[in-house]
Amino acid sequence: MKNNIIYRDSPIIADIAITVDAKGRFNLNALHKASGLDSNKSPTLWLKTQITQDLIKELRQNPAFLQESTDMRKRTSLMIKRGINQEFFAHELLAISYAGWIGPKFQLMVNQAFLNYKKVKLAQTKTIQKYYLLEYRQAKAMELSVKLLDTVFSNLTHFSEKSKQVIYANTLNLIAGKEIIPQPPLENKTYTATEVGKRLNISANRVGRIANKLNLKTKEYGIFILEKLHSCDKYVESFRYNEKAIREINHYLDEK
């Protein structure tokens, strides 16, 4: 009898995968193959023994052992079933009993393989649950962020639609940790007051004062955005100027 036990996607004993069906029942024919013994230890012969029949009868009468409260017919199908390839699949308790009928050493091997299988399956389940919890939290954060931005923009009617789209995209992409919403293309390039000031050789503050005096902070001359301050996490409303606004400011300076 081979005695090496390995775990992969299903219990592996003596390099034989002990397949598991949709109900969590283990393949008895695979266990027989893993034992390396001949047909006198086959599942068919084991099922005919009185001890096996007594065990099945006891499980039928005590569904708590199966952790099921189903009726008799369903309990029986949970315990043992013959598949389309004429292979027997049995509840874990029966599979271990079958391994013990084959031999005590083999039963210990099967017990260890099943324990390893359960440990890994539990770890996989926890990983999946953790992943979906993170996905759920991200989805809720996105939902709350969109509602908050909707409220903010309802009071900032002068913001252009593209500016709003940029803010929505930046916010949701930050929560997701990747780009899930592409940035909308800007039809016309816009500039900060600092960039305008450098082009016209004046300060950013003076750019703002001239823009206010000429009433340039409108959709015709640029866009409003929310800009993060370098010194803290606070966001402030800021205006970005287009080429038309820069020409108006430059014309104003020329007249002066």
C-alpha positions as CSV (number, residue, x, y, z in Angstrom):
1,M,0.0,0.0,0.0
2,K,1.4,3.4,-0.9
3,N,1.6,5.9,2.0
4,N,2.4,9.3,0.6
5,I,-0.3,12.0,1.1
6,I,-0.5,15.2,-0.9
7,Y,-3.1,17.9,-1.0
8,R,-4.0,19.9,-4.1
9,D,-7.5,21.0,-5.3
10,S,-9.0,17.8,-3.8
11,P,-7.7,15.2,-1.3
12,I,-4.7,13.4,-2.9
13,I,-3.7,10.0,-1.6
14,A,-0.9,8.0,-3.2
15,D,-1.0,10.3,-6.1
16,I,-4.7,9.6,-6.7
17,A,-7.2,12.5,-6.6
18,I,-10.2,11.6,-4.3
19,T,-12.8,13.5,-6.3
20,V,-15.7,15.2,-4.5
21,D,-19.2,15.6,-6.0
22,A,-21.5,18.6,-5.7
23,K,-22.9,17.3,-2.5
24,G,-19.5,17.0,-0.9
25,R,-19.4,13.2,-1.1
26,F,-16.1,11.5,-1.6
27,N,-15.3,9.0,-4.4
28,L,-15.0,5.5,-2.8
29,N,-13.6,4.0,-6.0
30,A,-10.8,6.5,-6.0
31,L,-10.1,5.6,-2.4
32,H,-10.0,1.9,-3.4
33,K,-7.5,2.8,-6.2
34,A,-5.4,4.8,-3.8
35,S,-5.2,1.8,-1.4
36,G,-3.5,-0.3,-4.2
37,L,-5.5,-3.4,-3.2
38,D,-7.4,-5.7,-5.4
39,S,-11.2,-6.2,-5.8
40,N,-11.6,-8.0,-2.5
41,K,-11.5,-4.5,-1.0
42,S,-13.8,-2.8,-3.5
43,P,-16.7,-0.5,-2.4
44,T,-19.2,-3.0,-3.8
45,L,-18.1,-5.7,-1.3
46,W,-17.9,-3.2,1.6
47,L,-21.5,-2.0,0.9
48,K,-22.7,-5.7,1.3
49,T,-21.2,-6.1,4.7
50,Q,-23.5,-6.1,7.7
51,I,-21.4,-3.5,9.6
52,T,-21.9,-1.1,6.6
53,Q,-25.6,-1.7,6.5
54,D,-25.9,-1.1,10.2
55,L,-23.9,2.1,9.9
56,I,-26.1,3.4,7.1
57,K,-29.2,2.5,9.1
58,E,-27.8,4.4,12.1
59,L,-27.2,7.5,10.0
60,R,-30.7,7.3,8.6
61,Q,-32.1,7.3,12.1
62,N,-29.8,10.0,13.4
63,P,-29.5,12.8,10.8
64,A,-27.7,15.0,13.3
65,F,-24.5,13.0,12.4
66,L,-25.0,14.2,8.8
67,Q,-25.7,17.7,10.0
68,E,-28.9,17.5,8.0
69,S,-32.6,17.7,8.9
70,T,-33.8,16.4,5.6
71,D,-36.3,13.5,5.1
72,M,-35.2,9.9,4.8
73,R,-34.9,9.8,1.0
74,K,-32.7,12.9,0.9
75,R,-30.6,11.6,3.8
76,T,-29.9,8.4,1.9
77,S,-28.8,10.3,-1.2
78,L,-26.5,12.5,1.0
79,M,-24.9,9.4,2.4
80,I,-24.1,7.4,-0.7
81,K,-24.8,7.5,-4.4
82,R,-23.6,5.8,-7.5
83,G,-22.5,8.2,-10.3
84,I,-22.8,8.0,-14.0
85,N,-19.4,6.3,-14.3
86,Q,-20.6,3.6,-11.8
87,E,-18.5,5.1,-9.1
88,F,-19.7,5.3,-5.5
89,F,-19.7,8.7,-3.7
90,A,-20.3,8.6,0.0
91,H,-20.6,11.0,2.9
92,E,-17.4,11.7,4.7
93,L,-18.3,9.5,7.7
94,L,-18.9,6.5,5.4
95,A,-15.8,7.2,3.4
96,I,-13.7,7.1,6.5
97,S,-15.5,3.9,7.6
98,Y,-14.7,2.4,4.2
99,A,-11.0,3.4,4.6
100,G,-11.0,1.7,8.0
101,W,-12.4,-1.5,6.5
102,I,-9.6,-1.5,4.0
103,G,-7.1,-1.2,6.8
104,P,-6.1,0.9,9.9
105,K,-3.1,2.5,8.3
106,F,-5.1,3.5,5.3
107,Q,-7.8,5.0,7.5
108,L,-5.2,7.2,9.2
109,M,-4.0,8.4,5.8
110,V,-7.5,9.2,4.7
111,N,-8.3,11.0,7.9
112,Q,-5.2,13.2,7.5
113,A,-5.9,13.9,3.8
114,F,-9.5,14.9,4.6
115,L,-8.4,17.2,7.5
116,N,-5.9,18.9,5.2
117,Y,-8.6,19.2,2.5
118,K,-11.0,20.9,5.0
119,K,-8.3,23.3,6.3
120,V,-7.5,24.5,2.8
121,K,-11.2,24.7,1.8
122,L,-11.8,26.8,5.0
123,A,-8.9,29.1,4.1
124,Q,-10.2,29.5,0.6
125,T,-13.7,30.3,1.9
126,K,-12.3,33.0,4.2
127,T,-10.3,34.5,1.4
128,I,-13.3,34.6,-0.8
129,Q,-15.4,36.1,2.0
130,K,-12.7,38.7,2.6
131,Y,-12.6,39.6,-1.1
132,Y,-16.3,40.0,-1.4
133,L,-16.4,42.0,1.8
134,L,-13.8,44.4,0.4
135,E,-15.8,44.6,-2.9
136,Y,-19.0,45.3,-0.9
137,R,-17.3,48.1,1.1
138,Q,-15.9,49.6,-2.0
139,A,-19.3,49.6,-3.7
140,K,-20.9,51.2,-0.6
141,A,-18.2,53.8,-0.5
142,M,-18.7,54.6,-4.2
143,E,-22.5,54.9,-3.7
144,L,-22.1,57.3,-0.7
145,S,-19.5,59.3,-2.6
146,V,-21.7,59.7,-5.6
147,K,-24.6,60.8,-3.4
148,L,-22.4,63.3,-1.6
149,L,-21.0,64.7,-4.9
150,D,-24.6,65.0,-6.3
151,T,-25.5,67.1,-3.2
152,V,-22.3,69.2,-3.6
153,F,-22.9,69.8,-7.3
154,S,-26.5,70.8,-6.7
155,N,-25.2,73.9,-5.0
156,L,-22.4,74.5,-7.6
157,T,-24.5,75.0,-10.7
158,H,-21.7,77.0,-12.4
159,F,-19.6,73.8,-12.7
160,S,-19.4,72.5,-16.2
161,E,-20.6,68.9,-16.9
162,K,-17.1,67.9,-17.9
163,S,-15.7,69.2,-14.6
164,K,-18.2,67.2,-12.7
165,Q,-17.4,64.1,-14.8
166,V,-13.7,64.6,-14.0
167,I,-14.4,64.8,-10.2
168,Y,-16.7,61.8,-10.3
169,A,-14.0,59.8,-12.2
170,N,-11.2,60.8,-9.9
171,T,-13.2,60.0,-6.7
172,L,-14.5,56.6,-7.8
173,N,-11.1,55.6,-9.3
174,L,-9.4,56.5,-6.1
175,I,-11.8,54.3,-4.1
176,A,-11.4,51.4,-6.5
177,G,-7.6,51.7,-6.6
178,K,-7.7,51.5,-10.4
179,E,-9.2,53.3,-13.3
180,I,-12.8,52.0,-13.7
181,I,-14.2,55.3,-15.1
182,P,-12.1,56.9,-17.9
183,Q,-11.5,60.6,-17.7
184,P,-13.7,62.6,-20.1
185,P,-11.7,64.3,-22.9
186,L,-11.4,68.0,-22.5
187,E,-12.3,69.8,-25.7
188,N,-10.2,72.9,-24.9
189,K,-7.2,73.1,-22.8
190,T,-7.5,75.2,-19.6
191,Y,-4.9,76.8,-17.4
192,T,-4.5,77.7,-13.7
193,A,-4.2,81.3,-12.6
194,T,-0.5,80.6,-11.9
195,E,0.0,79.3,-15.5
196,V,-1.8,82.3,-16.9
197,G,0.2,84.7,-14.8
198,K,3.5,83.2,-16.1
199,R,2.4,83.7,-19.7
200,L,1.4,87.3,-19.1
201,N,4.2,88.1,-16.6
202,I,1.8,88.9,-13.7
203,S,0.9,87.3,-10.4
204,A,-1.8,84.6,-10.0
205,N,-3.6,87.0,-7.6
206,R,-3.7,89.7,-10.2
207,V,-5.1,87.2,-12.8
208,G,-7.9,86.5,-10.4
209,R,-8.6,90.1,-9.7
210,I,-8.8,91.0,-13.4
211,A,-11.0,88.0,-14.1
212,N,-13.4,89.1,-11.4
213,K,-13.4,92.6,-12.6
214,L,-14.2,91.5,-16.2
215,N,-16.6,88.8,-15.1
216,L,-14.6,86.1,-16.8
217,K,-15.3,83.2,-14.4
218,T,-18.1,81.8,-16.6
219,K,-18.5,78.7,-18.8
220,E,-17.6,80.9,-21.8
221,Y,-14.1,81.5,-20.4
222,G,-13.2,78.3,-18.6
223,I,-14.3,75.8,-16.0
224,F,-14.7,75.5,-12.3
225,I,-12.9,72.6,-10.6
226,L,-12.4,71.3,-7.0
227,E,-8.7,71.5,-6.3
228,K,-6.8,69.9,-3.4
229,L,-4.6,72.2,-1.4
230,H,-0.9,71.2,-1.1
231,S,-0.8,72.0,2.6
232,C,-3.7,69.7,3.7
233,D,-6.5,67.4,2.5
234,K,-8.9,70.3,2.0
235,Y,-10.4,70.9,-1.5
236,V,-11.3,74.4,-2.7
237,E,-13.2,75.7,-5.7
238,S,-10.8,76.9,-8.4
239,F,-11.3,78.4,-11.9
240,R,-9.3,77.2,-14.9
241,Y,-9.0,79.7,-17.8
242,N,-9.3,79.0,-21.5
243,E,-7.5,80.8,-24.4
244,K,-10.4,83.2,-24.8
245,A,-10.1,84.3,-21.2
246,I,-6.3,84.8,-21.5
247,R,-6.8,87.0,-24.6
248,E,-9.3,89.1,-22.6
249,I,-6.9,89.5,-19.7
250,N,-4.1,90.3,-22.1
251,H,-6.2,92.9,-23.9
252,Y,-7.1,94.5,-20.5
253,L,-3.4,94.7,-19.6
254,D,-2.5,96.3,-23.0
255,E,-5.1,99.0,-22.4
256,K,-3.6,99.8,-19.0
